[in-house]
């Protein structure tokens, strides 16, 4: 659960809970961990007994076992002036399972007359949406690793390779440069598969004269990159491919030009990118959004219907997909909203026709 990770900094602690109770007399936050089970330890590794060392190691002044949570939580509600529990989300449809935190809130308030639940589902998305310098350093590292891997793919791609073989080049590049895993399932689609937005099959051999679309991203210390590059298997764009590619590139730049504090992802960035594509005559060939938040998750949380603020990282990723021509082109970059405008965090990764053909030529010398 990335909200828990964001607040607690614990990557592997199954069955834990974090209580935030500002009106508690001694501790405003208490970390609860499941009990130590010697039988489980044999299989999963040793877990420490509670003590000052655990508190210092976790950064929490108070660390207790989960069997204490019910009584401590009840006491915290009784001490709260309005006797309200705050549910931080997520809000789900009625057909979905009730989130665990909401289930706990309902059970506690059912046992304390006069208590209740208040919804604050945008609080954590707002916090997570704005990244501090340390977070941005981790995201930049993930993006840099992704760029190295994509450049390797551009140099190494050859007709006759399967999409899976090219994906392996990219994901090996992630691991060789410090990322333990991809941030999401890599998309590598050639020819007609480039026009399939979430293509997964990977088995098709790539041919000269085709484009290959690579939508990929490394994860570094849980922070995600998300970059798409589309390049020719042969190393050279055909005139038709270049024509469509340049439209997508202009659309992306139009979207980026709208990136600043106060802009809105749909009303400003998306519509600016879409207008370029429509003006070029490709209205029906761009059928997805242009941007999403990026952070601990590739489609990260944030408040999408509010103006952007400095410290937010979003993607800008228009595309044109012409299935009849077996042609799919998407260009995606990761963009930081700054106090005065924007910074393209992935801008060093070859993006223009000239840059892409030049680096692909290096691999063919």
ABEGO torsion letter per residue (X at the ends): XAAAAAAAGBABBBGBBBBBBAABAABABBBBBBBBBAAAAAAAEBBBBBEAAAAAAAGBABBBBAAAAAAAAAAAAAABAAGBBBBAOBBBBAABBBBAAAAAAAAAAAABBGBBBBBBAAAAAAAAABBBAAAAAAAAAAAAAAAAAAAAAAAABBBGBBAAAAAAAAAAAAAAAGBABBABBBBBBBEAAAABAABAAGABBBBBGBBBBBBBBBBBGGBBBBBBBBBBAAGBBBAAAAAAAAAAAAAAAAAAAABBBGBBAAAAAAAAAAAAAAAAGAAAABABBABBBBBABABBBEBAABBBBBGBBBBBBBBBBBAAAGBBBBBBBBBBBBAAEBBBAAAABBABAAAAAAAAAAAAX
